[in-house]
Amino acid sequence: MKTHHSYTIPCGLLLIAICLFIRYCIGRRRFNRRGIAGLQTFSSYRRFVVTTTIELILMIAANLCGLAGLFLLAVAGINHLKL
């Protein structure tokens, strides 16, 4: 009997976990930056631009990880149905 090791499901779940972790960390940082009025406060304009740009890049990467993880899980599901 031939054994077939497929790593698509663990990799898909890992990518989704990475996506959720990055989104949680960024959301927590944004929440902690909020003041009494509910607006994010920064010490300078430069810090605002750098922080929001880095967070935007990380959120795009997290969303791509999530989509890739969902795609891998879908491929694993389709392959499972074909067998």
C-alpha positions, 0 to 999 in steps of 0.5 A: 500500500502506497502512503501519500503524505499531504502537507496542504491541510497543515500548511493551510491551517498554519497560514490562516493562524498566521493571518489571524495572529497578525490581524490580532496584533495590529488590532490590539496596537490600534486599540491601545493607541486610542485616546479618550475621544476614540481617535488614534494618537501619535507623537509626530506626523512621521511616526503616524506615516511610518506606523500606518504604512507598516501596518498596511503592508502587514495587513495586506500580507496577512490577508494574502496568507489567509487567502492562500490558506483558504485556497490550500484547504479548498484544494485539499478538500477537492483532492479528498473528494476525487479519491 
